[in-house]
Amino acid sequence: MGEMDVTVEVLQKIRDELQLLRADTNERFGVVESCLLDLTGRRYQIARQARRISEGDGGLEARVIALESRVDKLESK
């Protein structure tokens, strides 16, 4: 019976360690998932900004031209 008790004790310790490992692994996966979601959100923000920049300046060029013409008029006086 002593040998059986040792076997049961070893198996219980293995089970307990696996449960701890599983909890730790789940926690780590949670952190990884959170980081990936954050990076995905940032990637979308960067993509939107890059698209805005590549599509044009949103009327900025027209405003600069208008200001340049106003400055030219003021300087010519």
PyMOL commands that place a pseudoatom at each C-alpha (Angstrom):
pseudoatom trace, name=CA, resn=MET, resi=1, chain=A, elem=C, hetatm=0, pos=[0.000, 0.000, 0.000]
pseudoatom trace, name=CA, resn=GLY, resi=2, chain=A, elem=C, hetatm=0, pos=[2.901, 2.387, 0.654]
pseudoatom trace, name=CA, resn=GLU, resi=3, chain=A, elem=C, hetatm=0, pos=[3.907, 2.300, -2.994]
pseudoatom trace, name=CA, resn=MET, resi=4, chain=A, elem=C, hetatm=0, pos=[0.335, 3.100, -4.046]
pseudoatom trace, name=CA, resn=ASP, resi=5, chain=A, elem=C, hetatm=0, pos=[0.229, 6.085, -1.664]
pseudoatom trace, name=CA, resn=VAL, resi=6, chain=A, elem=C, hetatm=0, pos=[3.464, 7.481, -3.134]
pseudoatom trace, name=CA, resn=THR, resi=7, chain=A, elem=C, hetatm=0, pos=[2.106, 7.064, -6.670]
pseudoatom trace, name=CA, resn=VAL, resi=8, chain=A, elem=C, hetatm=0, pos=[-1.124, 8.856, -5.760]
pseudoatom trace, name=CA, resn=GLU, resi=9, chain=A, elem=C, hetatm=0, pos=[0.830, 11.658, -4.061]
pseudoatom trace, name=CA, resn=VAL, resi=10, chain=A, elem=C, hetatm=0, pos=[3.075, 12.134, -7.113]
pseudoatom trace, name=CA, resn=LEU, resi=11, chain=A, elem=C, hetatm=0, pos=[0.089, 12.168, -9.442]
pseudoatom trace, name=CA, resn=GLN, resi=12, chain=A, elem=C, hetatm=0, pos=[-1.687, 14.724, -7.240]
pseudoatom trace, name=CA, resn=LYS, resi=13, chain=A, elem=C, hetatm=0, pos=[1.389, 16.956, -7.249]
pseudoatom trace, name=CA, resn=ILE, resi=14, chain=A, elem=C, hetatm=0, pos=[1.601, 16.702, -11.032]
pseudoatom trace, name=CA, resn=ARG, resi=15, chain=A, elem=C, hetatm=0, pos=[-2.104, 17.589, -11.294]
pseudoatom trace, name=CA, resn=ASP, resi=16, chain=A, elem=C, hetatm=0, pos=[-1.673, 20.597, -8.989]
pseudoatom trace, name=CA, resn=GLU, resi=17, chain=A, elem=C, hetatm=0, pos=[1.334, 21.857, -10.932]
pseudoatom trace, name=CA, resn=LEU, resi=18, chain=A, elem=C, hetatm=0, pos=[-0.551, 21.497, -14.210]
pseudoatom trace, name=CA, resn=GLN, resi=19, chain=A, elem=C, hetatm=0, pos=[-3.453, 23.510, -12.798]
pseudoatom trace, name=CA, resn=LEU, resi=20, chain=A, elem=C, hetatm=0, pos=[-1.056, 26.276, -11.717]
pseudoatom trace, name=CA, resn=LEU, resi=21, chain=A, elem=C, hetatm=0, pos=[0.668, 26.197, -15.092]
pseudoatom trace, name=CA, resn=ARG, resi=22, chain=A, elem=C, hetatm=0, pos=[-2.681, 26.355, -16.881]
pseudoatom trace, name=CA, resn=ALA, resi=23, chain=A, elem=C, hetatm=0, pos=[-3.734, 29.416, -14.832]
pseudoatom trace, name=CA, resn=ASP, resi=24, chain=A, elem=C, hetatm=0, pos=[-0.413, 31.131, -15.524]
pseudoatom trace, name=CA, resn=THR, resi=25, chain=A, elem=C, hetatm=0, pos=[-0.654, 30.312, -19.228]
pseudoatom trace, name=CA, resn=ASN, resi=26, chain=A, elem=C, hetatm=0, pos=[-4.196, 31.670, -19.415]
pseudoatom trace, name=CA, resn=GLU, resi=27, chain=A, elem=C, hetatm=0, pos=[-3.074, 34.886, -17.736]
pseudoatom trace, name=CA, resn=ARG, resi=28, chain=A, elem=C, hetatm=0, pos=[-0.193, 35.258, -20.177]
pseudoatom trace, name=CA, resn=PHE, resi=29, chain=A, elem=C, hetatm=0, pos=[-2.484, 34.638, -23.138]
pseudoatom trace, name=CA, resn=GLY, resi=30, chain=A, elem=C, hetatm=0, pos=[-4.773, 37.336, -21.760]
pseudoatom trace, name=CA, resn=VAL, resi=31, chain=A, elem=C, hetatm=0, pos=[-1.895, 39.801, -21.713]
pseudoatom trace, name=CA, resn=VAL, resi=32, chain=A, elem=C, hetatm=0, pos=[-0.851, 38.833, -25.236]
pseudoatom trace, name=CA, resn=GLU, resi=33, chain=A, elem=C, hetatm=0, pos=[-4.433, 39.182, -26.482]
pseudoatom trace, name=CA, resn=SER, resi=34, chain=A, elem=C, hetatm=0, pos=[-4.753, 42.615, -24.877]
pseudoatom trace, name=CA, resn=CYS, resi=35, chain=A, elem=C, hetatm=0, pos=[-1.500, 43.777, -26.474]
pseudoatom trace, name=CA, resn=LEU, resi=36, chain=A, elem=C, hetatm=0, pos=[-2.545, 42.476, -29.891]
pseudoatom trace, name=CA, resn=LEU, resi=37, chain=A, elem=C, hetatm=0, pos=[-5.893, 44.257, -29.666]
pseudoatom trace, name=CA, resn=ASP, resi=38, chain=A, elem=C, hetatm=0, pos=[-4.117, 47.480, -28.691]
pseudoatom trace, name=CA, resn=LEU, resi=39, chain=A, elem=C, hetatm=0, pos=[-1.665, 47.136, -31.581]
pseudoatom trace, name=CA, resn=THR, resi=40, chain=A, elem=C, hetatm=0, pos=[-4.516, 46.443, -33.990]
pseudoatom trace, name=CA, resn=GLY, resi=41, chain=A, elem=C, hetatm=0, pos=[-6.286, 49.606, -32.889]
pseudoatom trace, name=CA, resn=ARG, resi=42, chain=A, elem=C, hetatm=0, pos=[-3.107, 51.627, -33.306]
pseudoatom trace, name=CA, resn=ARG, resi=43, chain=A, elem=C, hetatm=0, pos=[-2.524, 50.114, -36.737]
pseudoatom trace, name=CA, resn=TYR, resi=44, chain=A, elem=C, hetatm=0, pos=[-5.989, 51.235, -37.827]
pseudoatom trace, name=CA, resn=GLN, resi=45, chain=A, elem=C, hetatm=0, pos=[-5.304, 54.753, -36.518]
pseudoatom trace, name=CA, resn=ILE, resi=46, chain=A, elem=C, hetatm=0, pos=[-2.016, 54.918, -38.408]
pseudoatom trace, name=CA, resn=ALA, resi=47, chain=A, elem=C, hetatm=0, pos=[-3.663, 53.588, -41.563]
pseudoatom trace, name=CA, resn=ARG, resi=48, chain=A, elem=C, hetatm=0, pos=[-6.394, 56.248, -41.360]
pseudoatom trace, name=CA, resn=GLN, resi=49, chain=A, elem=C, hetatm=0, pos=[-3.830, 58.992, -40.862]
pseudoatom trace, name=CA, resn=ALA, resi=50, chain=A, elem=C, hetatm=0, pos=[-1.696, 57.696, -43.723]
pseudoatom trace, name=CA, resn=ARG, resi=51, chain=A, elem=C, hetatm=0, pos=[-4.761, 57.563, -45.968]
pseudoatom trace, name=CA, resn=ARG, resi=52, chain=A, elem=C, hetatm=0, pos=[-5.663, 61.152, -45.085]
pseudoatom trace, name=CA, resn=ILE, resi=53, chain=A, elem=C, hetatm=0, pos=[-2.135, 62.296, -45.817]
pseudoatom trace, name=CA, resn=SER, resi=54, chain=A, elem=C, hetatm=0, pos=[-1.954, 60.424, -49.116]
pseudoatom trace, name=CA, resn=GLU, resi=55, chain=A, elem=C, hetatm=0, pos=[-5.382, 61.603, -50.285]
pseudoatom trace, name=CA, resn=GLY, resi=56, chain=A, elem=C, hetatm=0, pos=[-4.522, 65.228, -49.857]
pseudoatom trace, name=CA, resn=ASP, resi=57, chain=A, elem=C, hetatm=0, pos=[-4.209, 67.948, -47.336]
pseudoatom trace, name=CA, resn=GLY, resi=58, chain=A, elem=C, hetatm=0, pos=[-7.907, 68.544, -46.769]
pseudoatom trace, name=CA, resn=GLY, resi=59, chain=A, elem=C, hetatm=0, pos=[-7.964, 71.988, -48.346]
pseudoatom trace, name=CA, resn=LEU, resi=60, chain=A, elem=C, hetatm=0, pos=[-4.775, 73.135, -46.689]
pseudoatom trace, name=CA, resn=GLU, resi=61, chain=A, elem=C, hetatm=0, pos=[-3.140, 73.882, -50.015]
pseudoatom trace, name=CA, resn=ALA, resi=62, chain=A, elem=C, hetatm=0, pos=[-6.009, 76.173, -51.052]
pseudoatom trace, name=CA, resn=ARG, resi=63, chain=A, elem=C, hetatm=0, pos=[-5.792, 78.008, -47.712]
pseudoatom trace, name=CA, resn=VAL, resi=64, chain=A, elem=C, hetatm=0, pos=[-2.037, 78.512, -48.120]
pseudoatom trace, name=CA, resn=ILE, resi=65, chain=A, elem=C, hetatm=0, pos=[-2.501, 79.868, -51.643]
pseudoatom trace, name=CA, resn=ALA, resi=66, chain=A, elem=C, hetatm=0, pos=[-5.153, 82.281, -50.372]
pseudoatom trace, name=CA, resn=LEU, resi=67, chain=A, elem=C, hetatm=0, pos=[-2.875, 83.456, -47.572]
pseudoatom trace, name=CA, resn=GLU, resi=68, chain=A, elem=C, hetatm=0, pos=[0.028, 83.884, -49.978]
pseudoatom trace, name=CA, resn=SER, resi=69, chain=A, elem=C, hetatm=0, pos=[-2.092, 86.061, -52.244]
pseudoatom trace, name=CA, resn=ARG, resi=70, chain=A, elem=C, hetatm=0, pos=[-3.210, 88.173, -49.259]
pseudoatom trace, name=CA, resn=VAL, resi=71, chain=A, elem=C, hetatm=0, pos=[0.418, 88.595, -48.187]
pseudoatom trace, name=CA, resn=ASP, resi=72, chain=A, elem=C, hetatm=0, pos=[1.398, 89.546, -51.746]
pseudoatom trace, name=CA, resn=LYS, resi=73, chain=A, elem=C, hetatm=0, pos=[-1.339, 92.196, -51.789]
pseudoatom trace, name=CA, resn=LEU, resi=74, chain=A, elem=C, hetatm=0, pos=[-0.230, 93.590, -48.421]
pseudoatom trace, name=CA, resn=GLU, resi=75, chain=A, elem=C, hetatm=0, pos=[3.414, 93.661, -49.459]
pseudoatom trace, name=CA, resn=SER, resi=76, chain=A, elem=C, hetatm=0, pos=[2.626, 95.448, -52.714]
pseudoatom trace, name=CA, resn=LYS, resi=77, chain=A, elem=C, hetatm=0, pos=[1.026, 98.390, -50.828]
for i in range(1, 77): cmd.bond("trace and resi %d" % i, "trace and resi %d" % (i + 1))
show_as sticks, trace
zoom trace
